[in-house]
Amino acid sequence: MAGRPLIGVSTYLETGARWGVWELEAALLPAGYPRLVQRAGGLAAMLPPDAPEQAAAIVARLDGLVIAGGPDVEPVRYGAEPDPRTGPPARARDTWELALIEAALAARLPLLGICRGMQLLNVALGGTLVQHIEGHAEVVGVFGRHPVKPVPGTRYAEIAPEETSVPTYHHQALDRLGTGLMPSAYAPDGTVEAVEVPTADRWVLGVQWHPEMGDDLRVMQALVRAAS
């Protein structure tokens, strides 16, 4: 195990989680995330919400960071009124994960945002979100699939140069891109499916799909290599 990079993964914070005889508040993470990190050659550490001033100290102990998927980002974070179809806010997660992103960017720590994580990365850099789109979450609670096409010359295109079918489940998407981000993959309907910071001194990538729900390890392997 020695020599494997330590990859922190942000977690949910949920009330009413149930296991055994217990029903309590819980910091939790779908098992696909740590398994993906482990299969890609990293060590996984869960990062439950904490005081934002602790983010820099935690980032200093990591080799890489994953901001996981989850609930909608609260629209006030990007100066918008909530759409009726936007889900309830997860304010503790928003505050904590924005602090983690800012600390990781400042430290030039390799960073991967997955679904909500990509959206929050965009918001952290001053971008905005489309609060509802159709066709990317066909059945409630069931992951679908659709192709994504890489933009030639991007970091993502180096990772996956061909059009790829990916697991997907989301109803929000990027609108105005944050400062310093460029699109690196698109869905057939034009939805931005990956973004990155195109500078050699930073490894920052966001993907709108859910690699933890599939068998393609390439995105996580690229993060692990960068973290090594």
Steps between C-alpha positions, in 0.01 A plus 500: 500500500798731554540763233135518397377861490238601756184621324243683711133467395234736633191340654129546542358609837155346537237481772303181556763260365416145607717196578435217741288637784617860444349800327737794541668787322786356295791607285480252215629428153381254236753216498572552129716803579758339732497186288581705189789671680630164622467331159687792343793452740427756773412496868156645574422729795150630573474875569174579683391863534714697744563864583615674179810636671621139531505446124858616442633276778321198357610574143860523624481132605357374168656409169177549305138605553165381364184706547223243479155516347188577699222756541452822308724797576298773671429765232590788732860381464497627140259790543182333371148449629407132547306328225199302634673183376823568691543272799530606865830661598790312656660803658756319715627313194503812282703694756745218569555390141545856375766543769667173393500608135646841580770342720584239235527764228723717719724202580500373138373165627370266227122537504215303342137614521231239429148614399407741783876530556549636147208739547642623832844546343337721238318701768820536706664663198213744442288297258126431500272199454196407296262384771310245293562313177320200353642173378783432743299326775230300327382286795509614863770313689636322191824589323473527124770517234584730213810575293742785566736634237838644603628835377827435311813635665360498854621307802182295494559410133843367601329281762217379275560597137194324360126559548403307814173377650477616862268444800289811555245636746450876534244769424726805531788610279757775450385831358763776506844347549707609797822694459783288363284201405467361149263230372665169418204272415140536382185288494313466168250770610782750557513470879851560633604162644858576607700811586862558594757762589726497192830585668795265540557592866153386613306173460136604532224305326123480541273238343122519498453122494560239771817295436450325836195327347692348210808295416706766320785585738681747275382827656580387854827341389599836352428671833699236687795546262488875550479449878805271490 
